[in-house]
């Protein structure tokens, strides 16, 4: 039996690792799964675990108010070092590009434990877009033993960086797997949640998320101005904004958008509630990475409020468009959708990010890896 530790700290990491964890747990004779939560997003991460019927074996409580990137990195590294010293670990699995991912990969490397990187090979090639994630994922790639690339584009990026081809496996993105993990009961509860809040979820729903570090400051001001204009012009539409708790974002959004009757400002939503909104939205405006991948499964057009994206497959397939924090571009592209009916704006192409079977492929690759190592 192999002791495999999954290290995560944010909600998106859990969403994308949960299907892999659940798949490995189907084989208790082969894997002892250790779930380690750095609690980079404490409430959100633990809440999301519950929806998948999972609970962390180890909680690290690494976050402090107003901490710098270097201080949180030092705290997570130190905490993970203790975990690795106190547990026999045969492999460490990380996902994506957060501080937790980098620290998990570095700790595995320092202990000479193989690191398996889920969602490997995403690149924008601008170290400040997204910041600091672009550098974190590039650094993680330098120490990973197995790279689970969602697409062929991601594989090509890794090959260009001289990653050995036999370590790269195109699997699809596990975020699509996660969509199929939600029970009918959970989806029905999501419907009641919005009914209780008197939020109409119909054919004129617009979902908006904005939180990324590079969009703080003047950029969030321009985004808010664009939302204000759209809410006024399309007063028959409902705009739902789950507001990130970061004070650089939260204060400005509430100060300037809470006055609109057709804008509903909500706390960060549980994963099933967010999926429910994506499923029914007419349009999505976001700077989130995960939503770029999930929205095409629901045929929903998506405007990406970033100037660079590491998820270029969606742009090339036409399921999403880059609009940055450009006021005019946000309005121009939004109005193309909002001025038409929902049925005429549905996407006609398949989701380029996966088919819902990525976690099965990953488990099989891990199994073969251990067999090869033993042989």
Backbone torsions as a table, in degrees:
resi	resn	phi	psi	omega
1	UNK	NA	138.6	-179.0
2	UNK	-105.0	135.0	176.4
3	UNK	-89.2	109.6	-176.4
4	UNK	-113.5	119.4	179.8
5	UNK	-99.8	130.5	174.9
6	UNK	-102.8	123.0	-176.5
7	UNK	-114.1	122.3	178.2
8	UNK	-150.4	170.9	180.0
9	UNK	-151.0	-13.7	-177.2
10	UNK	-119.2	163.2	-180.0
11	UNK	-60.3	-47.3	179.6
12	UNK	-58.8	-36.2	178.5
13	UNK	-63.1	-42.1	-179.7
14	UNK	-65.0	-44.9	-179.7
15	UNK	-56.4	-40.6	-174.6
16	UNK	-86.7	-19.7	177.6
17	UNK	-95.4	-24.3	-177.4
18	UNK	-54.6	-44.8	179.2
19	UNK	-62.3	-33.6	178.4
20	UNK	-70.7	-43.2	177.3
21	UNK	-58.7	-48.3	-178.4
22	UNK	-63.4	-34.7	178.6
23	UNK	-68.6	-44.9	178.3
24	UNK	-65.0	-34.0	-179.8
25	UNK	-67.9	-14.0	175.3
26	UNK	-70.8	-12.5	-176.9
27	UNK	-124.6	66.7	-175.8
28	UNK	-63.6	-20.5	178.1
29	UNK	-76.8	-16.0	-177.2
30	UNK	-107.5	-31.6	-174.8
31	UNK	-130.8	134.6	165.1
32	UNK	-103.6	106.4	-175.2
33	UNK	-87.0	124.7	176.5
34	UNK	-110.6	122.2	-177.6
35	UNK	-103.7	117.6	-177.3
36	UNK	-118.6	119.6	-179.7
37	UNK	-109.3	114.9	176.2
38	UNK	-72.6	-13.2	-179.4
39	UNK	60.5	40.8	174.3
40	UNK	-59.7	-35.1	167.7
41	UNK	-122.4	87.4	-166.3
42	UNK	-58.1	-59.1	-175.4
43	UNK	-67.9	-45.9	-177.2
44	UNK	-61.9	-42.2	-175.6
45	UNK	-69.1	-45.6	-178.8
46	UNK	-67.3	-36.2	178.1
47	UNK	-63.8	-43.2	-177.8
48	UNK	-68.5	-36.4	176.5
49	UNK	-54.3	-41.9	-175.7
50	UNK	-62.0	-34.3	-179.0
51	UNK	-66.9	-21.4	177.4
52	UNK	-99.6	7.1	179.8
53	UNK	70.3	29.7	-176.6
54	UNK	-118.2	157.2	175.9
55	UNK	-142.6	140.7	-179.4
56	UNK	-69.9	139.4	172.7
57	UNK	-80.9	-28.9	-178.0
58	UNK	-135.1	124.8	174.3
59	UNK	-114.7	131.4	-171.9
60	UNK	-106.5	-17.8	175.5
61	UNK	48.9	58.8	-171.9
62	UNK	-91.1	-8.9	-172.5
63	UNK	-92.1	145.3	174.4
64	UNK	-132.3	155.0	-176.9
65	UNK	-66.5	136.9	175.3
66	UNK	54.8	35.3	-179.7
67	UNK	-84.3	155.1	177.9
68	UNK	-82.4	165.2	177.6
69	UNK	-61.4	-40.7	-178.2
70	UNK	-67.7	-35.7	-178.8
71	UNK	-71.7	-39.0	178.4
72	UNK	-70.5	-33.4	176.4
73	UNK	-63.0	-44.4	-179.9
74	UNK	-62.5	-40.7	-177.7
75	UNK	-67.8	-43.9	-179.8
76	UNK	-66.8	-42.9	179.1
77	UNK	-59.3	-45.9	-178.6
78	UNK	-64.2	-41.3	-179.8
79	UNK	-67.2	-42.1	-179.9
80	UNK	-69.0	-33.2	178.0
81	UNK	-59.5	-40.8	178.3
82	UNK	-64.8	-41.3	178.9
83	UNK	-60.1	-45.1	-178.6
84	UNK	-68.1	-32.2	178.9
85	UNK	-71.9	-31.1	-174.1
86	UNK	-93.8	-7.2	-177.8
87	UNK	-130.6	142.1	172.6
88	UNK	-78.9	118.7	-175.4
89	UNK	-125.9	131.1	179.7
90	UNK	-98.8	-22.1	177.8
91	UNK	-163.0	150.1	177.8
92	UNK	-119.6	132.0	-179.8
93	UNK	-111.7	127.9	175.9
94	UNK	-127.2	163.8	-176.9
95	UNK	-137.6	127.7	168.5
96	UNK	87.7	-130.0	-164.3
97	UNK	-151.8	25.2	-178.2
98	UNK	-88.6	177.3	175.6
99	UNK	-60.8	-38.0	177.2
100	UNK	-60.3	-41.2	-179.9
101	UNK	-61.5	-50.2	-179.5
102	UNK	-60.8	-45.6	-178.7
103	UNK	-66.6	-38.4	177.0
104	UNK	-63.2	-42.1	179.7
105	UNK	-66.8	-43.4	-179.9
106	UNK	-65.0	-40.9	179.8
107	UNK	-64.8	-42.2	175.6
108	UNK	-59.3	-44.2	178.5
109	UNK	-61.6	-45.7	-179.3
110	UNK	-61.4	-30.4	-179.6
111	UNK	-96.4	5.3	179.7
112	UNK	58.2	39.8	176.4
113	UNK	-105.0	132.1	180.0
114	UNK	-61.6	137.8	-179.5
115	UNK	-109.1	128.7	177.4
116	UNK	-108.1	121.9	-174.0
117	UNK	-106.5	108.6	175.5
118	UNK	-82.0	137.2	-176.0
119	UNK	66.5	53.1	-179.9
120	UNK	-90.7	153.7	171.8
121	UNK	89.9	4.5	175.8
122	UNK	-74.8	134.0	-176.6
123	UNK	-144.9	138.1	167.5
124	UNK	-107.5	-21.7	-178.3
125	UNK	64.6	21.7	170.9
126	UNK	-125.3	112.0	-172.1
127	UNK	-67.0	-10.9	177.8
128	UNK	-110.1	6.5	179.1
129	UNK	-140.9	97.7	-1.6
130	UNK	-84.3	149.6	-179.3
131	UNK	-109.8	131.3	0.2
132	UNK	-96.6	14.7	-168.4
133	UNK	-63.4	-35.9	-177.3
134	UNK	-59.0	-43.6	178.8
135	UNK	-69.0	-38.1	-178.1
136	UNK	-62.5	-42.7	-179.1
137	UNK	-72.9	-33.1	176.7
138	UNK	-65.6	-41.2	179.3
139	UNK	-67.2	-38.0	178.0
140	UNK	-61.2	-38.0	-179.4
141	UNK	-62.9	-25.9	-177.8
142	UNK	-71.2	-23.5	-175.9
143	UNK	-113.0	-7.7	-176.7
144	UNK	-71.7	144.4	178.3
145	UNK	-92.0	-38.6	175.0
146	UNK	-123.5	134.2	-179.5
147	UNK	-116.1	112.6	178.6
148	UNK	-94.9	94.7	-175.7
149	UNK	-86.6	129.5	-179.9
150	UNK	-64.1	-36.3	-174.5
151	UNK	-137.4	169.8	176.8
152	UNK	-63.8	-32.8	177.1
153	UNK	-60.6	-42.8	178.6
154	UNK	-65.0	-39.2	177.6
155	UNK	-61.9	-45.1	-179.8
156	UNK	-61.7	-36.8	177.9
157	UNK	-62.1	-42.0	179.3
158	UNK	-68.1	-39.8	178.4
159	UNK	-62.3	-37.7	178.5
160	UNK	-65.0	-22.3	178.8
161	UNK	-95.7	16.4	175.6
162	UNK	65.6	27.9	170.6
163	UNK	-76.3	133.6	-178.5
164	UNK	-60.6	131.9	-175.6
165	UNK	-61.6	-31.4	-178.5
166	UNK	-72.6	-6.7	175.9
167	UNK	-98.3	-5.1	-176.0
168	UNK	-106.8	131.8	-179.1
169	UNK	-134.7	123.5	177.7
170	UNK	-83.2	118.7	-171.9
171	UNK	-120.4	-14.8	-165.2
172	UNK	87.0	169.7	-177.5
173	UNK	-97.4	130.9	-177.6
174	UNK	-67.3	-13.8	178.7
175	UNK	-63.8	-29.4	177.2
176	UNK	-71.4	-38.1	175.0
177	UNK	-56.8	-42.3	-175.7
178	UNK	-60.9	-34.1	180.0
179	UNK	-60.2	-30.7	-178.0
180	UNK	-87.5	-2.9	-179.4
181	UNK	-86.1	-12.2	-177.1
182	UNK	-81.6	130.5	-179.3
183	UNK	-76.4	161.4	176.6
184	UNK	-60.4	-35.3	179.8
185	UNK	-63.6	-42.2	179.4
186	UNK	-63.8	-41.3	179.2
187	UNK	-65.0	-40.8	179.7
188	UNK	-65.3	-37.8	176.2
189	UNK	-62.9	-33.8	178.1
190	UNK	-64.1	-41.4	178.6
191	UNK	-59.3	-45.6	-179.7
192	UNK	-64.3	-34.2	180.0
193	UNK	-56.1	-46.9	-177.5
194	UNK	-77.2	-30.7	175.2
195	UNK	-63.6	-42.4	179.8
196	UNK	-63.4	-28.3	-180.0
197	UNK	-93.2	5.0	-179.4
198	UNK	56.9	38.9	176.7
199	UNK	-103.2	112.3	-178.9
200	UNK	-70.6	121.9	176.0
201	UNK	-106.7	92.0	-175.4
202	UNK	-134.8	-157.3	-175.2
203	UNK	-78.2	2.8	179.0
204	UNK	-123.5	41.8	-178.5
205	UNK	-99.1	132.1	175.7
206	UNK	-119.7	123.5	177.8
207	UNK	-102.5	132.4	-178.0
208	UNK	-131.8	130.1	170.6
209	UNK	-131.8	136.8	179.3
210	UNK	-150.2	117.4	-178.0
211	UNK	-153.6	-11.3	-168.5
212	UNK	-63.4	146.0	-176.1
213	UNK	-55.5	-39.6	-177.4
214	UNK	-71.2	-11.1	178.2
215	UNK	-98.0	7.0	176.2
216	UNK	-72.8	166.3	177.2
217	UNK	80.7	-135.0	-175.3
218	UNK	-65.2	-29.7	-177.7
219	UNK	-64.4	-44.8	-179.6
220	UNK	-65.4	-29.5	176.3
221	UNK	-62.7	-44.9	-179.7
222	UNK	-67.1	-38.8	178.2
223	UNK	-62.5	-44.4	179.8
224	UNK	-63.0	-40.6	178.1
225	UNK	-61.0	-41.0	179.8
226	UNK	-65.6	-42.0	178.9
227	UNK	-63.6	-40.3	178.9
228	UNK	-58.6	-45.9	-179.8
229	UNK	-61.9	-46.9	-177.8
230	UNK	-63.4	-40.4	-179.7
231	UNK	-64.4	-35.0	178.0
232	UNK	-71.3	-47.2	-175.3
233	UNK	-70.0	-38.5	-178.3
234	UNK	-109.1	63.7	-174.9
235	UNK	-68.5	-14.9	176.9
236	UNK	-86.3	-2.7	178.1
237	UNK	-97.4	153.3	178.2
238	UNK	-105.7	126.0	179.7
239	UNK	-109.2	121.8	179.7
240	UNK	-114.2	125.4	-179.0
241	UNK	-125.9	104.4	168.8
242	UNK	-71.8	117.2	-170.8
243	UNK	-91.9	124.3	178.7
244	UNK	-66.3	142.4	-176.6
245	UNK	-71.6	-11.7	179.7
246	UNK	-55.4	124.8	-176.3
247	UNK	-61.3	-24.2	177.6
248	UNK	-67.1	-19.8	-179.0
249	UNK	-108.3	-49.1	-170.1
250	UNK	-58.6	-49.2	-176.2
251	UNK	-59.2	-46.4	-177.8
252	UNK	-65.8	-41.4	-178.7
253	UNK	-64.7	-46.2	-179.9
254	UNK	-67.1	-39.8	-178.7
255	UNK	-62.2	-35.2	-169.6
256	UNK	-111.1	-14.2	-177.5
257	UNK	-117.1	-10.9	-177.3
258	UNK	-70.1	-11.0	-177.5
259	UNK	-81.0	-13.1	-175.7
260	UNK	-88.8	129.9	-179.8
261	UNK	-69.8	-24.6	-178.3
262	UNK	-100.0	10.5	172.5
263	UNK	-110.6	123.2	179.8
264	UNK	-108.6	112.9	178.8
265	UNK	-94.8	121.8	-175.2
266	UNK	-123.3	157.4	170.5
267	UNK	-64.8	167.5	175.4
268	UNK	-51.3	132.6	-172.9
269	UNK	-88.8	147.1	170.1
270	UNK	-59.6	152.0	-176.1
271	UNK	-53.3	-47.7	-179.2
272	UNK	-61.4	-34.6	179.9
273	UNK	-67.5	-39.9	178.7
274	UNK	-65.9	-41.9	177.2
275	UNK	-60.7	-41.4	-179.9
276	UNK	-60.1	-42.3	178.4
277	UNK	-66.5	-42.9	178.5
278	UNK	-60.4	-39.2	-178.3
279	UNK	-62.7	-32.5	-174.4
280	UNK	-106.5	-5.5	-174.3
281	UNK	-68.4	144.4	172.1
282	UNK	-81.7	-34.8	-179.0
283	UNK	-150.1	144.3	174.4
284	UNK	-123.4	130.5	169.9
285	UNK	-114.4	126.5	-173.2
286	UNK	-155.4	156.2	166.8
287	UNK	-114.9	10.9	179.7
288	UNK	-77.9	146.1	175.2
289	UNK	-78.1	-47.4	-176.3
290	UNK	-61.1	-40.5	-178.8
291	UNK	-64.0	-33.8	176.0
292	UNK	-57.8	-33.3	-178.1
293	UNK	-83.9	-35.2	-174.3
294	UNK	-80.5	-40.8	-173.2
295	UNK	-54.7	-39.4	180.0
296	UNK	-60.5	-24.7	177.6
297	UNK	-64.2	-21.4	179.8
298	UNK	-108.0	11.9	177.3
299	UNK	61.1	27.1	-177.1
300	UNK	-96.8	123.2	176.7
301	UNK	-63.7	141.5	-173.6
302	UNK	-131.0	129.6	174.1
303	UNK	-103.0	123.3	-174.6
304	UNK	-96.6	113.4	-176.5
305	UNK	-86.1	58.9	176.2
306	UNK	-141.6	156.5	179.6
307	UNK	-90.2	-19.9	175.3
308	UNK	-135.6	146.8	173.3
309	UNK	-137.8	140.0	175.6
310	UNK	-84.0	-2.2	179.1
311	UNK	-107.1	67.8	-173.8
312	UNK	-74.9	-20.0	-179.2
313	UNK	-59.2	-37.8	179.7
314	UNK	-66.7	-38.4	177.9
315	UNK	-64.9	-46.4	-178.1
316	UNK	-66.1	-34.1	179.8
317	UNK	-79.6	-12.9	179.9
318	UNK	83.8	14.2	179.4
319	UNK	-88.3	-12.8	177.4
320	UNK	-147.7	160.4	179.6
321	UNK	-135.0	141.0	175.7
322	UNK	-81.9	125.3	176.3
323	UNK	-124.3	-5.2	-179.4
324	UNK	59.5	-150.6	172.1
325	UNK	-106.4	34.8	-177.3
326	UNK	-86.4	111.6	-176.1
327	UNK	-53.3	-51.3	-176.8
328	UNK	-65.0	-40.1	-177.4
329	UNK	-70.6	-38.2	176.9
330	UNK	-60.5	-44.8	-179.8
331	UNK	-65.6	-46.8	-177.0
332	UNK	-57.9	-49.6	-176.6
333	UNK	-74.2	-34.3	178.3
334	UNK	-65.4	-41.8	-176.5
335	UNK	-67.8	-27.3	175.5
336	UNK	-60.1	-35.8	-179.5
337	UNK	-85.0	-48.9	-172.1
338	UNK	-69.8	-24.9	-179.9
339	UNK	-81.2	-5.4	178.2
340	UNK	-112.0	176.6	177.0
341	UNK	-88.1	156.0	-175.1
342	UNK	-59.7	-41.2	-176.3
343	UNK	-64.4	-25.7	-179.4
344	UNK	-85.0	-11.4	-176.2
345	UNK	-108.4	4.7	-179.7
346	UNK	-67.8	143.1	178.9
347	UNK	-68.9	144.5	-177.8
348	UNK	-110.1	9.9	-177.7
349	UNK	-116.6	159.1	178.3
350	UNK	-74.8	156.6	177.2
351	UNK	-64.2	121.0	-177.7
352	UNK	-76.2	-3.6	-172.3
353	UNK	-98.1	-8.3	178.0
354	UNK	160.4	170.1	-177.5
355	UNK	-119.3	6.7	178.4
356	UNK	90.1	7.8	-178.1
357	UNK	-120.0	17.5	-177.0
358	UNK	-62.6	-41.3	-175.9
359	UNK	-66.1	-33.9	176.6
360	UNK	-64.4	-42.5	179.1
361	UNK	-64.3	-41.1	-178.6
362	UNK	-63.9	-44.1	179.0
363	UNK	-60.2	-41.6	-179.5
364	UNK	-64.9	-38.4	178.5
365	UNK	-67.5	-42.2	177.8
366	UNK	-62.4	-43.4	179.1
367	UNK	-59.1	-47.1	-179.9
368	UNK	-66.2	-33.4	178.1
369	UNK	-61.9	-47.1	-179.5
370	UNK	-67.0	-36.1	177.1
371	UNK	-62.8	-42.7	180.0
372	UNK	-65.3	-41.3	-179.6
373	UNK	-64.7	-39.1	179.3
374	UNK	-71.0	-34.3	-179.3
375	UNK	-71.5	NA	NA
